[in-house]
Amino acid sequence: MKSLNCTALLLSCSLVACGQAKSPTTKPTDAIATVNGKSLPRSEFDMYISNIERQGNGQKLDPQQRDAALDRYIGMHLVADAATKKGLDKEQKVADELSFARTRVLSDAGLQRYLDENPVKDEELKPAYEKGVAELPPQYHTVHILVDNPGSATELIAKLKGGADFAKLAKEKSLDSSKDSGGDIGWLVPQDMVPEYAAAVEKLEKGAITQVPVKSRFGWHVIRLEEKRAQEVSPFEEVKDKVMLLVKRQRVDTYLKQLRAQAKVQVEQRAPQ
């Protein structure tokens, strides 16, 4: 089953966001440091440390590393303050980056809050797994001969109907590198084939040959289906965590569709096709 990219489901804070965002009012006891009279909140520094540890595959920083990180964190604030005094926060590029960082953090926080309020339950996972398994396309083992014109392909089909050996013809006539193995391209699912090839294969019975040449961007194919089988899948317990992420992603997609349906959105400019 396809794994889920869950970045959008996790809270994140870029260096820009951490360094540039306005600090909340902080009591002295909550401050990790004071820079030019401004208290730096411990909570913000903890988030900075969490980002470092996450980028280091979760490895916790030792006291010496935390002290070094604190020095870098203070330095980041010093540079940010100096940049603000120079008016860099008013420059369009920097302002856009700050705005985007804020939007991203709020978006991630909003999605996390939505999932907290609408949690995925364990009883939802097995049905989602079974549905995903049922929707997996089969694998096809095919052999083919690739030529550069439909006439040659039609002649090959006629020879094969007359009892010619497929592997021998593939070695003699095919323009594809698979000719060295008699045209065998192994086991593939439809999405790993060019569309025209996949469409033709899905209509074949085991041992059958395409009755007409199949055109693709590579040329003209003559195809025989050797075997067809269901994909092997991992047991539910082994992929349970991935299924959880998948269901979360589906829940988030549904939420985004709801927000979009309730909003007035007008796209002013699309990317050129």
N, C-alpha and C positions, 0 to 999 in steps of 0.2 A: 504494500500500500504506500501511497505517496506520503512522505514525511511533511511536517508542517513547519513553515518558517514562522516562528512565534515572536520575532523581534517586536512587532507592533503590539504584542500583548504584555510586554514588560515595561516598567518604568525605566526611563533613561534620562541622562543629563549630560549634554556635551560640555566640553571645556568652556566653550563660548557661553553657554547658558549658566554654568556654575560660576564663571568668573565675572559675568557682566550683570547678572540679574540683581535687582535691588534686594538688599538684605532686610529681613523683617526686624522689627524692634526686638533687641536681644538684651536680656538681663546680663550683667557682668558674669554671673555664675554660669550662664549658658554659653559664654563666649569661649572660643578656642584661642583667640588672640585679639589684640586691639592694634589696628594699623592707622596711624594718623588720626586717632580719636574715634575711629569707626570700629565697632565690635564685629568680629567675624563669628557667626553662629556655629556652634559645635555640630548642629544637625547638618549644616551645609558641608562642613568638612567631612563628616561621616559619609555623606553621599559621595563626595569626591573619593574617599578611600574605597567605598563599595565599587565604584567604577573601575578603579585600579585593580582591585582584587578580581572583579569579573573578567577583565581583560587578561588577567593572569590565570585563567581557568579555575578561579575560586580559591587560589592559594592565599592564605591570610598573611598580612604583613606583620613582621616582628617589630618590637619597639623601636629598633634603630631605623628600620625602613619607614615606620610611621613618622618618626621625627624628620627624616629626609623629605617625606611627602608633605609634612607641615611647612617646611621651608619653601618647597616649590609652590604650595598653595598660597602662602603669604606673598611670594614673589609674583604669582599670577595676579593677585589683587593689586599689588603695587603698580604693575604694568598697566592693568585695566584702569586704575585711577589716573595714571599719567596720560593714557590715551584719551580718557574722558576730558581731562583738562585741555587737551589739544583739539577737542571737538570732533574726534574720530567717530563718536557715536552718532553724530549728525550726518556723516557721509552716507550716501545712498546704499552702497554695497554693505557696509557694516550694519546700518540700520536694518537692511533686509535680512541679514544673517541673524541679528538679534531677534527680529520679529519671527523668523522661521523657527529658531530654537525655542522660543516661548510657545509657539503653536504646537510644535512637536511634543514638548513635555506635557502640555495641557491635553493634547490628544491621547498620548499614552496613558496619562493619569485617568482620563475619562473612560477609556476602554477598560482599564483595570478596575475602575469603580463599577462599571457596568457588569463585568464578569463576577465581581464580588457580590453584587446584588442579584445576579442571575447565574448562580454556580452550576456547573455541569455535574450531574449526579452519576454515581457509579453505575446505576441501572441503565443509563443511557448508552454506555460504552459498548456492551456486547452487541446490541442491535445495530449500532453504527458500524461495528467491525464486520458483522455478517452482511450488511448491506454493501459495504465496500468490496468484500470478497465476491459477492454475487455480481457486482458490476465490472469486475476485472475482465478484460477481453482475453480470449484464449491465445495460446502461442501456436504459430504455424511453422512447420519445417518444410521449406520449399527448395526446389532446384529451378534454374532458369537458364535461358540462352538469350543473350542480348545481341541484336544486330542493328544496323543503321537504316533499314528501310522496311516497309511493310511487306514488300514482295518476298524478300528473303525469309522473313518470319513465317509467311504463309507456306512457303516451300518446306520449311522445317516442320511445321505442323502436319503437313501431308506425309512427310517421311516418318514422323513419329506414329501417325495413325497406321502406317504400313508396317510397323514393327521395328523401326530403327532404334538403336540404342541411344538413350537420352544423353548419358554421360559422354559417350564417344562424340556425338554431334556437338555437345557443349565445348569439348576440348578443341574440336576442329573449327567451329564457327563463331563461338561467342567472343564478343569484344570486352567482356567483363573479366576482372581478375579471378572470379570464381571458376573460370573455365578449367583451371588447374585441378580443381576438386570435382570436376564433372558438373559444374553449375550449382553446386551446393552452397547455399548461403546460411545454412543453419536455422536455429530457432529464433523467430522474431514475433513481436506483437505488432498489430497493425500500425500503431503510431510510430514504430521504428522503420516502416516502409514508406516509399513514396506513395501518395494517395491512390494513384491509378493502379499500382501494383497491389496495394492492400485491398482495394475494392474487388479486383479480379480474384484474389486468393480467397477472400471470404465467401465467394460463390462456388468454389470448387469442392468436390467430394474427394476423399482420400484416393490417391492414385490417378486422379483426372488431370487432363491437360487443357489449358485454355484453347478454345476452339477458334479464336481470332487473335491476331496480334494485339498486345497491350502496349499502348504508347505512353511513355513518360518523358521527362526532360532528358533522360539518358539515351533514349532510343526506343527500339521496339523489342518487347519481351515475349518469349514463349515460356510459360510457367507450368510446372507440375507440383501438385500438393502431395508431399510424402506422408506427413502425419499432422495431427492436430491434438492439442492437449490443453487442459486447464493449467493456469499458472500455479506454481507452488507458492504457498503463503506461510508465513510464520504463525505459530499458535498465538491465540489471543493474549495469553498472559505475557508473552515475550514482547508484544507490541502495544500493550495496554497504555503506556505513557504516550506513545505516538498517537494512538486513537484519541486520547484525552485532548491533546493539542489540536487534532483535526476537528473534533467537535467544538472546541473553543473557537477555532477559526470560523467554523460555520455559523456559530452564534454571533460572532462579531460581524460577519458578512450580513447576516439578517438585520442586525442593529443598524449598520451603515445604510442599508437599503431603506429602512424605516425613516432614518434621518433625512435621506435624500428625497424620499417621497413627501415629506412634510416641509421641505425647504423650497425656496424659489431660487433656482440656479440657472444662470445664463452664461454660457461659455463664449467669451469674446473672440478667442483665437485658438484654433486647433493646430497641432503640428502638421507641417506639410506631408502629404502622402508620397 
